[in-house]
Amino acid sequence: MEILLLYFFIVNIIAFVLAGYDKYLAVKHKQRIPENTLFATAFFGGSVGLLLAMLSFRHKTSKSSFIIKFGIILLLQIVLIYLKLTRKI
């Protein structure tokens, strides 16, 4: 269990840093981190980190296509956690 918590902690830190760095690159008009990279970190457990970065840096919050895709990932994770906690999977 400790390894799983450490994994999620690290993935969320990576997601937070990536989103923050992408915001920095956007402000400097430099080449950006691909959205699929941000989605991948969220998909593999970094949703909380990415959400915190989006709110902290006001990054990608006005891009509806990003919000919808991120919302789908987050919703799927919530459903999976619920099913796991209720022992349905």
HUMO-V24684 format. One record per residue. N is the residue number from 1. RES is the residue in one small letter. PSI is psi in radians with two decimals (NA if undefined). D_LAST is the distance of its C-alpha to the last C-alpha in whole Angstrom. Layout:
N;RES;PSI;D_LAST
N;RES;PSI;D_LAST
This chain:
1;m;-0.66;18
2;e;-0.63;21
3;i;-0.70;21
4;l;-0.74;18
5;l;-0.71;20
6;l;-0.72;23
7;y;-0.90;21
8;f;-0.64;20
9;f;-0.82;24
10;i;-0.77;25
11;v;-0.68;24
12;n;-0.63;24
13;i;-0.76;28
14;i;-0.78;28
15;a;-0.75;27
16;f;-0.83;29
17;v;-0.75;32
18;l;-0.79;32
19;a;-0.70;32
20;g;-0.73;35
21;y;-0.67;37
22;d;-0.68;36
23;k;-0.74;38
24;y;-0.79;41
25;l;-0.65;41
26;a;-0.76;41
27;v;-0.65;44
28;k;0.02;46
29;h;0.77;45
30;k;3.05;44
31;q;2.32;42
32;r;2.89;38
33;i;2.30;35
34;p;2.48;33
35;e;-0.61;30
36;n;-0.52;28
37;t;-0.75;28
38;l;-0.73;27
39;f;-0.68;24
40;a;-0.74;23
41;t;-0.64;23
42;a;-0.78;21
43;f;-0.70;19
44;f;0.38;18
45;g;0.02;18
46;g;0.41;22
47;s;-0.74;21
48;v;-0.76;23
49;g;-0.74;25
50;l;-0.72;26
51;l;-0.78;26
52;l;-0.67;28
53;a;-0.73;31
54;m;-0.73;31
55;l;-0.70;32
56;s;-0.77;34
57;f;0.02;36
58;r;0.93;36
59;h;2.23;35
60;k;0.25;33
61;t;-0.27;33
62;s;0.01;35
63;k;1.74;34
64;s;-0.62;32
65;s;-0.65;30
66;f;-0.78;29
67;i;-0.74;28
68;i;-0.83;26
69;k;-0.74;24
70;f;-0.70;23
71;g;-0.67;22
72;i;-0.77;20
73;i;-0.82;18
74;l;-0.76;18
75;l;-0.77;16
76;l;-0.71;14
77;q;-0.69;13
78;i;-0.75;13
79;v;-0.78;11
80;l;-0.71;8
81;i;-0.76;10
82;y;-0.83;9
83;l;-0.66;6
84;k;-0.74;6
85;l;-0.55;9
86;t;0.12;8
87;r;0.57;5
88;k;-0.12;4
89;i;NA;0
